[in-house]
Amino acid sequence: MTSILILGAGGQIADQAIDLFLQETDVQLTLYLRNANRLKKYESNRARLVEGDVLDHTTLRESMEGQDAVYANLSGDDLEDQAKAIVDAMESTGVKRLIFISSLGIYDEVPGDFGKWNNRTIGEYLGPYRKSVDVIEASNLDYTVLRPAWLTDYDEIEYEVTEKGEPFKGTEVSRKSVAALVVKLIESSDLHVRGNLGVNKPNTDGEKPAFY
Ligand SMILES: NC(=O)c1ccc[n+]([C@@H]2O[C@H](COP(=O)([O-])OP(=O)(O)OC[C@H]3O[C@@H](n4cnc5c(N)ncnc54)[C@H](OP(=O)(O)O)[C@@H]3O)[C@@H](O)[C@H]2O)c1
C-alpha cells in the first residue's frame, strides 16, 4: 500500500487532493499541518494527522519515515528554507519521490501582456518560489515541480502542461485540476520524474485571468 505525506495539508489545493486520494485511490495519507484541528474530519484508518511546521526538523523527519512519496503544498517568504528542510529530511530517510507546488512566473516564462501583468502583480513575491525550486532541482530526489496558473475554485478538471523552457500557456487553472495531476503523478511513479511543469486550463489565453 502506498503511503503519502502531504505537507501543508490544510492548504486549498491539498484539500482537493485529499478528497481525490480518498475517493479514487487506496493510498494511506499522513496530513502534516500547523493546526491539526483544521483537518480532524479526515482522521481515519486512511488518514493520520501530524501537527507541525515544515521547519520543525525533528517532526518532519519522523513523519517522513516509511513514506513512499511527499506532496508539498506550501507557501511563504521562507519557502527556500522549507525546501531545504524537505530535501534534508527526504535524503536522510531515503524517501525519493516529491511533488512540489510552485507558481507560474518563476522563470519569467509567461509571455506577452499577461506575462507583464503577472510580473507587475506577483513578481515581487516570486523570489522564494524560484529559490525553493532551485533547491529541489539541485537534489537527487525524484521530484516533479508544478507551476500552476492563477488558481480558481471551479469544480472542474481540465488542464494541459508545458515543460520548463517552454513559454507558459493560458492564465488560469482550477485547484481541482492541479490536485488531479498530483494524484496522477503519485499513482504513476515514473511520470514527469525530474520534471518541472507549467499547468493551465486550455484556451484561457488573455491579458489577465478572466475572473480577475
Ligand atoms: N493563488 C494563485 O493564483 C496561485 C497561483 C500559482 C501558485 N500559487 C501557489 O500555490 C501554492 C498552493 O496553493 P494553495 O491555494 O493550496 O495555497 P494555500 O491554501 O495558501 O496553502 C499553503 C499552505 O502552506 C502552509 N504552510 C506555509 N508555511 C508552512 C510551514 N512552515 N509549515 C507547514 N505548513 C506551512 C499554510 O499553512 P497555514 O494554514 O498553517 O498557514 C497553508 O495551508 C501556494 O504557494 C500558492 O501561493 C498560487
The ligand as a MOL file (V3000), in Angstrom:
LIG
                    3D

  0  0  0     0  0            999 V3000
M  V30 BEGIN CTAB
M  V30 COUNTS 48 52 0 0 0
M  V30 BEGIN ATOM
M  V30 1 N -3.3760 31.9420 -5.8930 0
M  V30 2 C -2.8870 31.6720 -7.1040 0
M  V30 3 O -3.4610 32.0670 -8.1240 0
M  V30 4 C -1.6240 30.8400 -7.2160 0
M  V30 5 C -1.1230 30.5220 -8.4790 0
M  V30 6 C 0.0000 29.6790 -8.5670 0
M  V30 7 C 0.5990 29.1880 -7.4220 0
M  V30 8 N 0.1020 29.5390 -6.2090 0 CHG=1
M  V30 9 C 0.7760 28.9730 -5.0370 0
M  V30 10 O 0.4720 27.5730 -4.9760 0
M  V30 11 C 0.6580 27.1220 -3.6380 0
M  V30 12 C -0.5240 26.2670 -3.2110 0
M  V30 13 O -1.7450 26.9850 -3.4020 0
M  V30 14 P -2.9430 26.8790 -2.3170 0
M  V30 15 O -4.0800 27.6560 -2.8710 0
M  V30 16 O -3.1510 25.4660 -1.9230 0 CHG=-1
M  V30 17 O -2.2300 27.7000 -1.1240 0
M  V30 18 P -2.6480 27.8320 0.4160 0
M  V30 19 O -4.0820 27.4950 0.6030 0
M  V30 20 O -2.1690 29.1720 0.8540 0
M  V30 21 O -1.7750 26.6860 1.1320 0
M  V30 22 C -0.4520 26.8450 1.5190 0
M  V30 23 C -0.2910 26.1270 2.8490 0
M  V30 24 O 1.0870 26.1880 3.2270 0
M  V30 25 C 1.0960 26.0600 4.6280 0
M  V30 26 N 2.3880 26.4510 5.1670 0
M  V30 27 C 3.1060 27.5710 4.9250 0
M  V30 28 N 4.2540 27.5640 5.6130 0
M  V30 29 C 4.2730 26.3970 6.3270 0
M  V30 30 C 5.1880 25.8120 7.2150 0
M  V30 31 N 6.3550 26.4270 7.5240 0
M  V30 32 N 4.8910 24.6050 7.7610 0
M  V30 33 C 3.7190 23.9820 7.4530 0
M  V30 34 N 2.7990 24.4930 6.6010 0
M  V30 35 C 3.0700 25.6950 6.0560 0
M  V30 36 C -0.0120 27.0090 5.0640 0
M  V30 37 O -0.3760 26.6210 6.3710 0
M  V30 38 P -1.2080 27.5240 7.3950 0
M  V30 39 O -2.6310 27.2800 7.0070 0
M  V30 40 O -0.8200 26.9850 8.7240 0
M  V30 41 O -0.7670 28.9600 7.1570 0
M  V30 42 C -1.0810 26.7460 4.0090 0
M  V30 43 O -2.0540 25.8260 4.4580 0
M  V30 44 C 0.8610 28.3800 -2.7860 0
M  V30 45 O 2.2280 28.5780 -2.5520 0
M  V30 46 C 0.3200 29.4790 -3.6880 0
M  V30 47 O 0.8930 30.7510 -3.4120 0
M  V30 48 C -0.9960 30.3510 -6.0960 0
M  V30 END ATOM
M  V30 BEGIN BOND
M  V30 1 1 1 2
M  V30 2 2 2 3
M  V30 3 1 2 4
M  V30 4 1 4 5
M  V30 5 2 4 48
M  V30 6 2 5 6
M  V30 7 1 6 7
M  V30 8 2 7 8
M  V30 9 1 8 9
M  V30 10 1 8 48
M  V30 11 1 9 10
M  V30 12 1 9 46
M  V30 13 1 10 11
M  V30 14 1 11 12
M  V30 15 1 11 44
M  V30 16 1 12 13
M  V30 17 1 13 14
M  V30 18 2 14 15
M  V30 19 1 14 16
M  V30 20 1 14 17
M  V30 21 1 17 18
M  V30 22 2 18 19
M  V30 23 1 18 20
M  V30 24 1 18 21
M  V30 25 1 21 22
M  V30 26 1 22 23
M  V30 27 1 23 24
M  V30 28 1 23 42
M  V30 29 1 24 25
M  V30 30 1 25 26
M  V30 31 1 25 36
M  V30 32 1 26 27
M  V30 33 1 26 35
M  V30 34 2 27 28
M  V30 35 1 28 29
M  V30 36 1 29 30
M  V30 37 2 29 35
M  V30 38 1 30 31
M  V30 39 2 30 32
M  V30 40 1 32 33
M  V30 41 2 33 34
M  V30 42 1 34 35
M  V30 43 1 36 37
M  V30 44 1 36 42
M  V30 45 1 37 38
M  V30 46 2 38 39
M  V30 47 1 38 40
M  V30 48 1 38 41
M  V30 49 1 42 43
M  V30 50 1 44 45
M  V30 51 1 44 46
M  V30 52 1 46 47
M  V30 END BOND
M  V30 END CTAB
M  END
